[in-house]
Structures are given as structure tokens and as C-alpha cells.
Amino acid sequence: MSAEDKFGNRADEMLGKAKSGIGKATDDNGMEAEGKTQESGANLKQAGEKIKDAFKK
């Protein structure tokens, strides 16, 4: 996993958490759901990259 991929995935995760928190605070269910989806997607990407790294070794 390249450092660029790690940074991008982590940035997506943090942005998703922020959207989710803002959506929850403003009672915007759409934004909250979008944030959770973005966060989950970033976590899946990170897991996929870790699996690829494990098989490279």
C-alpha cells in the first residue's frame, strides 16, 4: 500500500466521519448517511490494500 493510498483512504474516512457528525448535529439524515457510506467505503479500501500487501510478502 503506497503512502498516497493510505493518505487518501484516511482522508476519505475522516471526511466521512465529519459529514456524519454534521448530519447528526443538524438532523440531516441524508448527510449523515452519506458520511457513514463514505467512511465505510474508505475502510473497505484500506482492508483491500492491506490484503494486497499481505500477499505481496
C-alpha positions as CSV (number, residue, x, y, z in Angstrom):
1,M,0.0,0.0,0.0
2,S,1.5,3.3,-1.0
3,A,1.6,6.2,1.3
4,E,-0.5,8.1,-1.2
5,D,-3.2,5.4,-1.0
6,K,-3.1,5.4,2.8
7,F,-3.4,9.1,3.0
8,G,-6.3,9.2,0.5
9,N,-8.2,6.4,2.3
10,R,-7.6,8.1,5.7
11,A,-8.8,11.4,4.3
12,D,-11.9,9.8,3.0
13,E,-12.6,8.2,6.3
14,M,-12.1,11.4,8.2
15,L,-14.3,13.3,5.8
16,G,-17.0,10.7,6.1
17,K,-16.8,11.0,9.9
18,A,-17.1,14.8,9.7
19,K,-20.1,14.6,7.3
20,S,-21.8,12.0,9.6
21,G,-21.3,14.2,12.6
22,I,-22.5,17.3,10.9
23,G,-25.5,15.5,9.6
24,K,-26.3,14.2,13.0
25,A,-25.9,17.6,14.6
26,T,-28.1,19.3,12.1
27,D,-30.6,16.5,11.9
28,D,-29.8,15.9,8.2
29,N,-30.3,12.2,7.8
30,G,-29.1,12.3,4.2
31,M,-25.8,13.9,5.0
32,E,-25.4,11.5,8.0
33,A,-26.0,8.5,5.8
34,E,-23.7,9.9,3.1
35,G,-20.9,10.3,5.7
36,K,-21.3,6.8,7.0
37,T,-21.3,5.4,3.5
38,Q,-18.1,7.3,2.6
39,E,-16.5,6.2,5.9
40,S,-17.4,2.5,5.2
41,G,-16.1,2.7,1.7
42,A,-12.7,4.1,2.9
43,N,-12.5,1.3,5.5
44,L,-13.1,-1.3,2.8
45,K,-10.4,0.2,0.6
46,Q,-8.0,0.1,3.5
47,A,-8.8,-3.5,4.1
48,G,-8.3,-4.4,0.5
49,E,-5.0,-2.7,0.3
50,K,-3.8,-4.5,3.5
51,I,-4.8,-7.8,1.9
52,K,-2.9,-7.0,-1.2
53,D,0.2,-6.1,0.9
54,A,-0.1,-9.4,2.8
55,F,0.0,-11.4,-0.4
56,K,3.0,-9.4,-1.8
57,K,5.2,-10.6,1.1
